[in-house]
Amino acid sequence: MKITVCIGSSCHIKGSRQVVEQLQYLIAQNHLKDKVELGGTFCMGKCQQGVCVTVDDGFYSVSPETVKDFFETEVLAKV
């Protein structure tokens, strides 16, 4: 599974750094480092929607406040 988080300027302002840090923590806490690849990219073109995140081919809008729920439903449930 590959998770990509936008680290462009608009998403950075909306908390992409915190999203990345929380995802790193959750991946490690759940012992998924060998199953989940976490990466960053610049603008995904949907800046108005919050921090842009893709999981494989799916697109999601995440915030530092929703990242834990996102991880549980979109990552843990599918690994």
N, CA, C and O atoms as a Maestro MAE file, in Angstrom:
{
 s_m_m2io_version
 :::
 2.0.0
}

f_m_ct {
 s_m_title
 :::
 protein
 m_atom[316] {
  # First column is atom index #
  i_m_mmod_type
  r_m_x_coord
  r_m_y_coord
  r_m_z_coord
  i_m_residue_number
  s_m_chain_name
  s_m_pdb_residue_name
  s_m_pdb_atom_name
  i_m_atomic_number
  :::
  1 25 0.853 -1.177 0.000 1 A "MET " " N  " 7
  2 3 0.000 0.000 0.000 1 A "MET " " CA " 6
  3 2 0.894 1.233 0.000 1 A "MET " " C  " 6
  4 15 1.874 1.308 0.741 1 A "MET " " O  " 8
  5 25 0.538 2.198 -0.846 2 A "LYS " " N  " 7
  6 3 1.313 3.442 -0.908 2 A "LYS " " CA " 6
  7 2 0.416 4.619 -0.525 2 A "LYS " " C  " 6
  8 15 -0.644 4.827 -1.116 2 A "LYS " " O  " 8
  9 25 0.860 5.381 0.472 3 A "ILE " " N  " 7
  10 3 0.166 6.596 0.899 3 A "ILE " " CA " 6
  11 2 1.032 7.778 0.485 3 A "ILE " " C  " 6
  12 15 2.220 7.828 0.803 3 A "ILE " " O  " 8
  13 25 0.432 8.725 -0.225 4 A "THR " " N  " 7
  14 3 1.143 9.928 -0.646 4 A "THR " " CA " 6
  15 2 0.423 11.144 -0.087 4 A "THR " " C  " 6
  16 15 -0.790 11.287 -0.238 4 A "THR " " O  " 8
  17 25 1.184 12.020 0.562 5 A "VAL " " N  " 7
  18 3 0.628 13.226 1.166 5 A "VAL " " CA " 6
  19 2 1.178 14.435 0.427 5 A "VAL " " C  " 6
  20 15 2.381 14.522 0.182 5 A "VAL " " O  " 8
  21 25 0.302 15.365 0.071 6 A "CYS " " N  " 7
  22 3 0.742 16.603 -0.564 6 A "CYS " " CA " 6
  23 2 1.472 17.469 0.461 6 A "CYS " " C  " 6
  24 15 0.985 17.692 1.570 6 A "CYS " " O  " 8
  25 25 2.638 17.946 0.068 7 A "ILE " " N  " 7
  26 3 3.405 18.839 0.942 7 A "ILE " " CA " 6
  27 2 3.607 20.202 0.277 7 A "ILE " " C  " 6
  28 15 4.510 20.955 0.640 7 A "ILE " " O  " 8
  29 25 2.749 20.506 -0.703 8 A "GLY " " N  " 7
  30 3 2.784 21.811 -1.352 8 A "GLY " " CA " 6
  31 2 2.364 22.908 -0.390 8 A "GLY " " C  " 6
  32 15 1.911 22.631 0.721 8 A "GLY " " O  " 8
  33 25 2.515 24.152 -0.820 9 A "SER " " N  " 7
  34 3 2.311 25.281 0.093 9 A "SER " " CA " 6
  35 2 0.899 25.351 0.666 9 A "SER " " C  " 6
  36 15 0.744 25.613 1.859 9 A "SER " " O  " 8
  37 25 -0.136 25.124 -0.145 10 A "SER " " N  " 7
  38 3 -1.507 25.216 0.354 10 A "SER " " CA " 6
  39 2 -1.786 24.122 1.389 10 A "SER " " C  " 6
  40 15 -2.371 24.390 2.438 10 A "SER " " O  " 8
  41 25 -1.368 22.901 1.092 11 A "CYS " " N  " 7
  42 3 -1.581 21.804 2.043 11 A "CYS " " CA " 6
  43 2 -0.695 21.963 3.280 11 A "CYS " " C  " 6
  44 15 -1.086 21.577 4.381 11 A "CYS " " O  " 8
  45 25 0.489 22.529 3.097 12 A "HIS " " N  " 7
  46 3 1.370 22.768 4.243 12 A "HIS " " CA " 6
  47 2 0.689 23.703 5.245 12 A "HIS " " C  " 6
  48 15 0.733 23.477 6.454 12 A "HIS " " O  " 8
  49 25 0.063 24.749 4.722 13 A "ILE " " N  " 7
  50 3 -0.645 25.708 5.581 13 A "ILE " " CA " 6
  51 2 -1.800 25.021 6.312 13 A "ILE " " C  " 6
  52 15 -2.134 25.398 7.436 13 A "ILE " " O  " 8
  53 25 -2.411 24.015 5.680 14 A "LYS " " N  " 7
  54 3 -3.557 23.305 6.270 14 A "LYS " " CA " 6
  55 2 -3.134 22.162 7.184 14 A "LYS " " C  " 6
  56 15 -3.991 21.480 7.746 14 A "LYS " " O  " 8
  57 25 -1.817 21.934 7.348 15 A "GLY " " N  " 7
  58 3 -1.362 20.954 8.322 15 A "GLY " " CA " 6
  59 2 -0.757 19.682 7.764 15 A "GLY " " C  " 6
  60 15 -0.755 18.660 8.450 15 A "GLY " " O  " 8
  61 25 -0.245 19.708 6.546 16 A "SER " " N  " 7
  62 3 0.295 18.465 5.972 16 A "SER " " CA " 6
  63 2 1.457 17.902 6.789 16 A "SER " " C  " 6
  64 15 1.627 16.685 6.864 16 A "SER " " O  " 8
  65 25 2.244 18.762 7.390 17 A "ARG " " N  " 7
  66 3 3.356 18.256 8.197 17 A "ARG " " CA " 6
  67 2 2.846 17.423 9.380 17 A "ARG " " C  " 6
  68 15 3.376 16.351 9.669 17 A "ARG " " O  " 8
  69 25 1.813 17.931 10.055 18 A "GLN " " N  " 7
  70 3 1.231 17.190 11.167 18 A "GLN " " CA " 6
  71 2 0.598 15.884 10.684 18 A "GLN " " C  " 6
  72 15 0.677 14.864 11.369 18 A "GLN " " O  " 8
  73 25 -0.031 15.915 9.503 19 A "VAL " " N  " 7
  74 3 -0.623 14.697 8.935 19 A "VAL " " CA " 6
  75 2 0.470 13.660 8.686 19 A "VAL " " C  " 6
  76 15 0.310 12.491 9.036 19 A "VAL " " O  " 8
  77 25 1.576 14.085 8.084 20 A "VAL " " N  " 7
  78 3 2.691 13.168 7.811 20 A "VAL " " CA " 6
  79 2 3.236 12.597 9.120 20 A "VAL " " C  " 6
  80 15 3.455 11.391 9.228 20 A "VAL " " O  " 8
  81 25 3.455 13.457 10.107 21 A "GLU " " N  " 7
  82 3 4.002 12.989 11.383 21 A "GLU " " CA " 6
  83 2 3.070 11.991 12.066 21 A "GLU " " C  " 6
  84 15 3.525 10.990 12.619 21 A "GLU " " O  " 8
  85 25 1.775 12.262 12.026 22 A "GLN " " N  " 7
  86 3 0.817 11.337 12.643 22 A "GLN " " CA " 6
  87 2 0.765 10.014 11.883 22 A "GLN " " C  " 6
  88 15 0.678 8.950 12.496 22 A "GLN " " O  " 8
  89 25 0.818 10.074 10.555 23 A "LEU " " N  " 7
  90 3 0.824 8.837 9.766 23 A "LEU " " CA " 6
  91 2 2.091 8.025 10.049 23 A "LEU " " C  " 6
  92 15 2.022 6.802 10.172 23 A "LEU " " O  " 8
  93 25 3.237 8.686 10.153 24 A "GLN " " N  " 7
  94 3 4.478 7.975 10.484 24 A "GLN " " CA " 6
  95 2 4.330 7.251 11.824 24 A "GLN " " C  " 6
  96 15 4.716 6.090 11.960 24 A "GLN " " O  " 8
  97 25 3.772 7.946 12.800 25 A "TYR " " N  " 7
  98 3 3.572 7.373 14.127 25 A "TYR " " CA " 6
  99 2 2.608 6.180 14.073 25 A "TYR " " C  " 6
  100 15 2.888 5.126 14.645 25 A "TYR " " O  " 8
  101 25 1.477 6.350 13.386 26 A "LEU " " N  " 7
  102 3 0.463 5.292 13.317 26 A "LEU " " CA " 6
  103 2 0.982 4.068 12.565 26 A "LEU " " C  " 6
  104 15 0.683 2.936 12.944 26 A "LEU " " O  " 8
  105 25 1.749 4.287 11.511 27 A "ILE " " N  " 7
  106 3 2.337 3.167 10.770 27 A "ILE " " CA " 6
  107 2 3.292 2.391 11.673 27 A "ILE " " C  " 6
  108 15 3.256 1.161 11.705 27 A "ILE " " O  " 8
  109 25 4.141 3.102 12.403 28 A "ALA " " N  " 7
  110 3 5.085 2.440 13.311 28 A "ALA " " CA " 6
  111 2 4.358 1.750 14.458 28 A "ALA " " C  " 6
  112 15 4.685 0.615 14.803 28 A "ALA " " O  " 8
  113 25 3.379 2.422 15.048 29 A "GLN " " N  " 7
  114 3 2.642 1.876 16.186 29 A "GLN " " CA " 6
  115 2 1.917 0.578 15.829 29 A "GLN " " C  " 6
  116 15 1.775 -0.316 16.664 29 A "GLN " " O  " 8
  117 25 1.464 0.488 14.584 30 A "ASN " " N  " 7
  118 3 0.726 -0.699 14.138 30 A "ASN " " CA " 6
  119 2 1.610 -1.706 13.399 30 A "ASN " " C  " 6
  120 15 1.107 -2.645 12.782 30 A "ASN " " O  " 8
  121 25 2.929 -1.503 13.464 31 A "HIS " " N  " 7
  122 3 3.913 -2.417 12.867 31 A "HIS " " CA " 6
  123 2 3.640 -2.653 11.381 31 A "HIS " " C  " 6
  124 15 3.633 -3.794 10.918 31 A "HIS " " O  " 8
  125 25 3.418 -1.572 10.643 32 A "LEU " " N  " 7
  126 3 3.077 -1.681 9.227 32 A "LEU " " CA " 6
  127 2 4.169 -1.159 8.300 32 A "LEU " " C  " 6
  128 15 3.924 -0.957 7.111 32 A "LEU " " O  " 8
  129 25 5.378 -0.937 8.832 33 A "LYS " " N  " 7
  130 3 6.438 -0.361 7.999 33 A "LYS " " CA " 6
  131 2 6.766 -1.222 6.784 33 A "LYS " " C  " 6
  132 15 7.198 -0.701 5.756 33 A "LYS " " O  " 8
  133 25 6.564 -2.537 6.892 34 A "ASP " " N  " 7
  134 3 6.845 -3.416 5.764 34 A "ASP " " CA " 6
  135 2 5.672 -3.534 4.794 34 A "ASP " " C  " 6
  136 15 5.814 -4.123 3.722 34 A "ASP " " O  " 8
  137 25 4.510 -2.976 5.160 35 A "LYS " " N  " 7
  138 3 3.320 -3.086 4.312 35 A "LYS " " CA " 6
  139 2 2.843 -1.752 3.750 35 A "LYS " " C  " 6
  140 15 2.108 -1.722 2.763 35 A "LYS " " O  " 8
  141 25 3.255 -0.648 4.372 36 A "VAL " " N  " 7
  142 3 2.775 0.673 3.967 36 A "VAL " " CA " 6
  143 2 3.966 1.565 3.638 36 A "VAL " " C  " 6
  144 15 4.875 1.740 4.449 36 A "VAL " " O  " 8
  145 25 3.939 2.125 2.427 37 A "GLU " " N  " 7
  146 3 4.966 3.080 2.009 37 A "GLU " " CA " 6
  147 2 4.361 4.478 2.091 37 A "GLU " " C  " 6
  148 15 3.310 4.744 1.508 37 A "GLU " " O  " 8
  149 25 5.032 5.369 2.819 38 A "LEU " " N  " 7
  150 3 4.562 6.745 2.985 38 A "LEU " " CA " 6
  151 2 5.478 7.674 2.221 38 A "LEU " " C  " 6
  152 15 6.696 7.642 2.395 38 A "LEU " " O  " 8
  153 25 4.884 8.511 1.365 39 A "GLY " " N  " 7
  154 3 5.682 9.439 0.575 39 A "GLY " " CA " 6
  155 2 5.027 10.802 0.506 39 A "GLY " " C  " 6
  156 15 3.901 10.992 0.966 39 A "GLY " " O  " 8
  157 25 5.740 11.741 -0.070 40 A "GLY " " N  " 7
  158 3 5.229 13.095 -0.240 40 A "GLY " " CA " 6
  159 2 5.282 13.498 -1.696 40 A "GLY " " C  " 6
  160 15 6.051 12.938 -2.477 40 A "GLY " " O  " 8
  161 25 4.471 14.465 -2.058 41 A "THR " " N  " 7
  162 3 4.466 14.996 -3.407 41 A "THR " " CA " 6
  163 2 4.032 16.458 -3.330 41 A "THR " " C  " 6
  164 15 3.530 16.923 -2.307 41 A "THR " " O  " 8
  165 25 4.236 17.160 -4.421 42 A "PHE " " N  " 7
  166 3 3.754 18.536 -4.460 42 A "PHE " " CA " 6
  167 2 2.371 18.569 -5.086 42 A "PHE " " C  " 6
  168 15 1.807 17.509 -5.362 42 A "PHE " " O  " 8
  169 25 1.831 19.688 -5.310 43 A "CYS " " N  " 7
  170 3 0.417 19.930 -5.618 43 A "CYS " " CA " 6
  171 2 -0.285 18.818 -6.409 43 A "CYS " " C  " 6
  172 15 0.182 18.373 -7.457 43 A "CYS " " O  " 8
  173 25 -1.418 18.397 -5.862 44 A "MET " " N  " 7
  174 3 -2.272 17.410 -6.517 44 A "MET " " CA " 6
  175 2 -3.444 18.085 -7.236 44 A "MET " " C  " 6
  176 15 -4.280 17.413 -7.839 44 A "MET " " O  " 8
  177 25 -3.496 19.415 -7.167 45 A "GLY " " N  " 7
  178 3 -4.500 20.157 -7.915 45 A "GLY " " CA " 6
  179 2 -5.859 20.301 -7.242 45 A "GLY " " C  " 6
  180 15 -6.810 20.765 -7.871 45 A "GLY " " O  " 8
  181 25 -5.966 19.915 -5.985 46 A "LYS " " N  " 7
  182 3 -7.248 20.024 -5.284 46 A "LYS " " CA " 6
  183 2 -7.042 20.792 -3.979 46 A "LYS " " C  " 6
  184 15 -7.486 20.363 -2.914 46 A "LYS " " O  " 8
  185 25 -6.375 21.912 -4.080 47 A "CYS " " N  " 7
  186 3 -5.915 22.677 -2.922 47 A "CYS " " CA " 6
  187 2 -7.042 23.125 -1.997 47 A "CYS " " C  " 6
  188 15 -6.828 23.249 -0.791 47 A "CYS " " O  " 8
  189 25 -8.223 23.368 -2.529 48 A "GLN " " N  " 7
  190 3 -9.324 23.872 -1.717 48 A "GLN " " CA " 6
  191 2 -9.906 22.817 -0.786 48 A "GLN " " C  " 6
  192 15 -10.717 23.149 0.079 48 A "GLN " " O  " 8
  193 25 -9.513 21.546 -0.939 49 A "GLN " " N  " 7
  194 3 -10.149 20.475 -0.179 49 A "GLN " " CA " 6
  195 2 -9.436 20.090 1.105 49 A "GLN " " C  " 6
  196 15 -9.864 19.145 1.768 49 A "GLN " " O  " 8
  197 25 -8.389 20.765 1.475 50 A "GLY " " N  " 7
  198 3 -7.663 20.372 2.686 50 A "GLY " " CA " 6
  199 2 -6.397 19.638 2.294 50 A "GLY " " C  " 6
  200 15 -5.980 19.706 1.138 50 A "GLY " " O  " 8
  201 25 -5.776 18.940 3.228 51 A "VAL " " N  " 7
  202 3 -4.548 18.219 2.930 51 A "VAL " " CA " 6
  203 2 -4.907 17.038 2.025 51 A "VAL " " C  " 6
  204 15 -5.690 16.166 2.401 51 A "VAL " " O  " 8
  205 25 -4.322 17.027 0.831 52 A "CYS " " N  " 7
  206 3 -4.609 15.998 -0.155 52 A "CYS " " CA " 6
  207 2 -3.773 14.749 0.122 52 A "CYS " " C  " 6
  208 15 -2.557 14.829 0.299 52 A "CYS " " O  " 8
  209 25 -4.439 13.599 0.157 53 A "VAL " " N  " 7
  210 3 -3.773 12.330 0.423 53 A "VAL " " CA " 6
  211 2 -4.305 11.292 -0.554 53 A "VAL " " C  " 6
  212 15 -5.508 11.235 -0.808 53 A "VAL " " O  " 8
  213 25 -3.414 10.472 -1.101 54 A "THR " " N  " 7
  214 3 -3.865 9.343 -1.893 54 A "THR " " CA " 6
  215 2 -3.420 8.052 -1.213 54 A "THR " " C  " 6
  216 15 -2.335 7.968 -0.636 54 A "THR " " O  " 8
  217 25 -4.284 7.061 -1.298 55 A "VAL " " N  " 7
  218 3 -3.954 5.706 -0.862 55 A "VAL " " CA " 6
  219 2 -4.142 4.846 -2.099 55 A "VAL " " C  " 6
  220 15 -5.262 4.635 -2.565 55 A "VAL " " O  " 8
  221 25 -3.017 4.348 -2.626 56 A "ASP " " N  " 7
  222 3 -3.019 3.661 -3.910 56 A "ASP " " CA " 6
  223 2 -3.713 4.567 -4.923 56 A "ASP " " C  " 6
  224 15 -3.150 5.605 -5.270 56 A "ASP " " O  " 8
  225 25 -4.901 4.232 -5.413 57 A "ASP " " N  " 7
  226 3 -5.567 5.065 -6.414 57 A "ASP " " CA " 6
  227 2 -6.684 5.932 -5.854 57 A "ASP " " C  " 6
  228 15 -7.320 6.672 -6.605 57 A "ASP " " O  " 8
  229 25 -6.936 5.858 -4.550 58 A "GLY " " N  " 7
  230 3 -8.024 6.625 -3.945 58 A "GLY " " CA " 6
  231 2 -7.551 7.979 -3.455 58 A "GLY " " C  " 6
  232 15 -6.439 8.105 -2.942 58 A "GLY " " O  " 8
  233 25 -8.400 9.002 -3.613 59 A "PHE " " N  " 7
  234 3 -8.076 10.363 -3.185 59 A "PHE " " CA " 6
  235 2 -8.884 10.722 -1.949 59 A "PHE " " C  " 6
  236 15 -10.073 10.414 -1.862 59 A "PHE " " O  " 8
  237 25 -8.227 11.379 -0.985 60 A "TYR " " N  " 7
  238 3 -8.876 11.759 0.268 60 A "TYR " " CA " 6
  239 2 -8.437 13.151 0.682 60 A "TYR " " C  " 6
  240 15 -7.341 13.603 0.348 60 A "TYR " " O  " 8
  241 25 -9.306 13.816 1.413 61 A "SER " " N  " 7
  242 3 -8.988 15.100 2.011 61 A "SER " " CA " 6
  243 2 -8.897 14.864 3.516 61 A "SER " " C  " 6
  244 15 -9.868 14.440 4.143 61 A "SER " " O  " 8
  245 25 -7.734 15.140 4.088 62 A "VAL " " N  " 7
  246 3 -7.466 14.821 5.490 62 A "VAL " " CA " 6
  247 2 -7.017 16.091 6.205 62 A "VAL " " C  " 6
  248 15 -6.467 16.999 5.582 62 A "VAL " " O  " 8
  249 25 -7.252 16.150 7.501 63 A "SER " " N  " 7
  250 3 -6.740 17.245 8.318 63 A "SER " " CA " 6
  251 2 -6.037 16.621 9.517 63 A "SER " " C  " 6
  252 15 -6.225 15.436 9.792 63 A "SER " " O  " 8
  253 25 -5.231 17.401 10.232 64 A "PRO " " N  " 7
  254 3 -4.597 16.847 11.435 64 A "PRO " " CA " 6
  255 2 -5.625 16.278 12.421 64 A "PRO " " C  " 6
  256 15 -5.316 15.356 13.176 64 A "PRO " " O  " 8
  257 25 -6.839 16.824 12.413 65 A "GLU " " N  " 7
  258 3 -7.885 16.360 13.332 65 A "GLU " " CA " 6
  259 2 -8.532 15.056 12.874 65 A "GLU " " C  " 6
  260 15 -9.073 14.322 13.701 65 A "GLU " " O  " 8
  261 25 -8.490 14.755 11.586 66 A "THR " " N  " 7
  262 3 -9.181 13.564 11.071 66 A "THR " " CA " 6
  263 2 -8.237 12.441 10.664 66 A "THR " " C  " 6
  264 15 -8.694 11.391 10.214 66 A "THR " " O  " 8
  265 25 -6.940 12.639 10.811 67 A "VAL " " N  " 7
  266 3 -5.989 11.656 10.292 67 A "VAL " " CA " 6
  267 2 -6.108 10.300 10.985 67 A "VAL " " C  " 6
  268 15 -5.922 9.272 10.335 67 A "VAL " " O  " 8
  269 25 -6.411 10.267 12.275 68 A "LYS " " N  " 7
  270 3 -6.521 8.981 12.978 68 A "LYS " " CA " 6
  271 2 -7.706 8.178 12.452 68 A "LYS " " C  " 6
  272 15 -7.570 6.980 12.202 68 A "LYS " " O  " 8
  273 25 -8.859 8.808 12.281 69 A "ASP " " N  " 7
  274 3 -10.024 8.119 11.719 69 A "ASP " " CA " 6
  275 2 -9.750 7.668 10.281 69 A "ASP " " C  " 6
  276 15 -10.099 6.552 9.895 69 A "ASP " " O  " 8
  277 25 -9.128 8.538 9.504 70 A "PHE " " N  " 7
  278 3 -8.751 8.190 8.135 70 A "PHE " " CA " 6
  279 2 -7.868 6.953 8.122 70 A "PHE " " C  " 6
  280 15 -8.089 6.039 7.328 70 A "PHE " " O  " 8
  281 25 -6.866 6.918 8.998 71 A "PHE " " N  " 7
  282 3 -5.936 5.791 9.052 71 A "PHE " " CA " 6
  283 2 -6.673 4.492 9.394 71 A "PHE " " C  " 6
  284 15 -6.425 3.448 8.790 71 A "PHE " " O  " 8
  285 25 -7.571 4.574 10.360 72 A "GLU " " N  " 7
  286 3 -8.301 3.365 10.776 72 A "GLU " " CA " 6
  287 2 -9.210 2.833 9.667 72 A "GLU " " C  " 6
  288 15 -9.275 1.623 9.452 72 A "GLU " " O  " 8
  289 25 -9.910 3.719 8.962 73 A "THR " " N  " 7
  290 3 -10.863 3.259 7.950 73 A "THR " " CA " 6
  291 2 -10.229 2.968 6.600 73 A "THR " " C  " 6
  292 15 -10.646 2.033 5.916 73 A "THR " " O  " 8
  293 25 -9.230 3.748 6.201 74 A "GLU " " N  " 7
  294 3 -8.672 3.601 4.856 74 A "GLU " " CA " 6
  295 2 -7.352 2.811 4.802 74 A "GLU " " C  " 6
  296 15 -6.955 2.346 3.733 74 A "GLU " " O  " 8
  297 25 -6.684 2.662 5.934 75 A "VAL " " N  " 7
  298 3 -5.412 1.935 5.932 75 A "VAL " " CA " 6
  299 2 -5.536 0.637 6.717 75 A "VAL " " C  " 6
  300 15 -5.378 -0.445 6.153 75 A "VAL " " O  " 8
  301 25 -5.816 0.732 8.001 76 A "LEU " " N  " 7
  302 3 -5.896 -0.472 8.841 76 A "LEU " " CA " 6
  303 2 -6.928 -1.469 8.308 76 A "LEU " " C  " 6
  304 15 -6.677 -2.674 8.297 76 A "LEU " " O  " 8
  305 25 -8.065 -0.980 7.875 77 A "ALA " " N  " 7
  306 3 -9.127 -1.873 7.410 77 A "ALA " " CA " 6
  307 2 -8.756 -2.596 6.118 77 A "ALA " " C  " 6
  308 15 -9.370 -3.608 5.779 77 A "ALA " " O  " 8
  309 25 -7.755 -2.086 5.391 78 A "LYS " " N  " 7
  310 3 -7.422 -2.642 4.078 78 A "LYS " " CA " 6
  311 2 -6.085 -3.337 4.016 78 A "LYS " " C  " 6
  312 15 -5.724 -3.885 2.975 78 A "LYS " " O  " 8
  313 25 -5.331 -3.328 5.121 79 A "VAL " " N  " 7
  314 3 -4.014 -3.965 5.122 79 A "VAL " " CA " 6
  315 2 -4.162 -5.449 5.425 79 A "VAL " " C  " 6
  316 15 -3.166 -6.171 5.473 79 A "VAL " " O  " 8
  :::
 }
 m_bond[315] {
  # First column is bond index #
  i_m_from
  i_m_to
  i_m_order
  :::
  1 1 2 1
  2 2 3 1
  3 3 4 2
  4 3 5 1
  5 5 6 1
  6 6 7 1
  7 7 8 2
  8 7 9 1
  9 9 10 1
  10 10 11 1
  11 11 12 2
  12 11 13 1
  13 13 14 1
  14 14 15 1
  15 15 16 2
  16 15 17 1
  17 17 18 1
  18 18 19 1
  19 19 20 2
  20 19 21 1
  21 21 22 1
  22 22 23 1
  23 23 24 2
  24 23 25 1
  25 25 26 1
  26 26 27 1
  27 27 28 2
  28 27 29 1
  29 29 30 1
  30 30 31 1
  31 31 32 2
  32 31 33 1
  33 33 34 1
  34 34 35 1
  35 35 36 2
  36 35 37 1
  37 37 38 1
  38 38 39 1
  39 39 40 2
  40 39 41 1
  41 41 42 1
  42 42 43 1
  43 43 44 2
  44 43 45 1
  45 45 46 1
  46 46 47 1
  47 47 48 2
  48 47 49 1
  49 49 50 1
  50 50 51 1
  51 51 52 2
  52 51 53 1
  53 53 54 1
  54 54 55 1
  55 55 56 2
  56 55 57 1
  57 57 58 1
  58 58 59 1
  59 59 60 2
  60 59 61 1
  61 61 62 1
  62 62 63 1
  63 63 64 2
  64 63 65 1
  65 65 66 1
  66 66 67 1
  67 67 68 2
  68 67 69 1
  69 69 70 1
  70 70 71 1
  71 71 72 2
  72 71 73 1
  73 73 74 1
  74 74 75 1
  75 75 76 2
  76 75 77 1
  77 77 78 1
  78 78 79 1
  79 79 80 2
  80 79 81 1
  81 81 82 1
  82 82 83 1
  83 83 84 2
  84 83 85 1
  85 85 86 1
  86 86 87 1
  87 87 88 2
  88 87 89 1
  89 89 90 1
  90 90 91 1
  91 91 92 2
  92 91 93 1
  93 93 94 1
  94 94 95 1
  95 95 96 2
  96 95 97 1
  97 97 98 1
  98 98 99 1
  99 99 100 2
  100 99 101 1
  101 101 102 1
  102 102 103 1
  103 103 104 2
  104 103 105 1
  105 105 106 1
  106 106 107 1
  107 107 108 2
  108 107 109 1
  109 109 110 1
  110 110 111 1
  111 111 112 2
  112 111 113 1
  113 113 114 1
  114 114 115 1
  115 115 116 2
  116 115 117 1
  117 117 118 1
  118 118 119 1
  119 119 120 2
  120 119 121 1
  121 121 122 1
  122 122 123 1
  123 123 124 2
  124 123 125 1
  125 125 126 1
  126 126 127 1
  127 127 128 2
  128 127 129 1
  129 129 130 1
  130 130 131 1
  131 131 132 2
  132 131 133 1
  133 133 134 1
  134 134 135 1
  135 135 136 2
  136 135 137 1
  137 137 138 1
  138 138 139 1
  139 139 140 2
  140 139 141 1
  141 141 142 1
  142 142 143 1
  143 143 144 2
  144 143 145 1
  145 145 146 1
  146 146 147 1
  147 147 148 2
  148 147 149 1
  149 149 150 1
  150 150 151 1
  151 151 152 2
  152 151 153 1
  153 153 154 1
  154 154 155 1
  155 155 156 2
  156 155 157 1
  157 157 158 1
  158 158 159 1
  159 159 160 2
  160 159 161 1
  161 161 162 1
  162 162 163 1
  163 163 164 2
  164 163 165 1
  165 165 166 1
  166 166 167 1
  167 167 168 2
  168 167 169 1
  169 169 170 1
  170 170 171 1
  171 171 172 2
  172 171 173 1
  173 173 174 1
  174 174 175 1
  175 175 176 2
  176 175 177 1
  177 177 178 1
  178 178 179 1
  179 179 180 2
  180 179 181 1
  181 181 182 1
  182 182 183 1
  183 183 184 2
  184 183 185 1
  185 185 186 1
  186 186 187 1
  187 187 188 2
  188 187 189 1
  189 189 190 1
  190 190 191 1
  191 191 192 2
  192 191 193 1
  193 193 194 1
  194 194 195 1
  195 195 196 2
  196 195 197 1
  197 197 198 1
  198 198 199 1
  199 199 200 2
  200 199 201 1
  201 201 202 1
  202 202 203 1
  203 203 204 2
  204 203 205 1
  205 205 206 1
  206 206 207 1
  207 207 208 2
  208 207 209 1
  209 209 210 1
  210 210 211 1
  211 211 212 2
  212 211 213 1
  213 213 214 1
  214 214 215 1
  215 215 216 2
  216 215 217 1
  217 217 218 1
  218 218 219 1
  219 219 220 2
  220 219 221 1
  221 221 222 1
  222 222 223 1
  223 223 224 2
  224 223 225 1
  225 225 226 1
  226 226 227 1
  227 227 228 2
  228 227 229 1
  229 229 230 1
  230 230 231 1
  231 231 232 2
  232 231 233 1
  233 233 234 1
  234 234 235 1
  235 235 236 2
  236 235 237 1
  237 237 238 1
  238 238 239 1
  239 239 240 2
  240 239 241 1
  241 241 242 1
  242 242 243 1
  243 243 244 2
  244 243 245 1
  245 245 246 1
  246 246 247 1
  247 247 248 2
  248 247 249 1
  249 249 250 1
  250 250 251 1
  251 251 252 2
  252 251 253 1
  253 253 254 1
  254 254 255 1
  255 255 256 2
  256 255 257 1
  257 257 258 1
  258 258 259 1
  259 259 260 2
  260 259 261 1
  261 261 262 1
  262 262 263 1
  263 263 264 2
  264 263 265 1
  265 265 266 1
  266 266 267 1
  267 267 268 2
  268 267 269 1
  269 269 270 1
  270 270 271 1
  271 271 272 2
  272 271 273 1
  273 273 274 1
  274 274 275 1
  275 275 276 2
  276 275 277 1
  277 277 278 1
  278 278 279 1
  279 279 280 2
  280 279 281 1
  281 281 282 1
  282 282 283 1
  283 283 284 2
  284 283 285 1
  285 285 286 1
  286 286 287 1
  287 287 288 2
  288 287 289 1
  289 289 290 1
  290 290 291 1
  291 291 292 2
  292 291 293 1
  293 293 294 1
  294 294 295 1
  295 295 296 2
  296 295 297 1
  297 297 298 1
  298 298 299 1
  299 299 300 2
  300 299 301 1
  301 301 302 1
  302 302 303 1
  303 303 304 2
  304 303 305 1
  305 305 306 1
  306 306 307 1
  307 307 308 2
  308 307 309 1
  309 309 310 1
  310 310 311 1
  311 311 312 2
  312 311 313 1
  313 313 314 1
  314 314 315 1
  315 315 316 2
  :::
 }
}
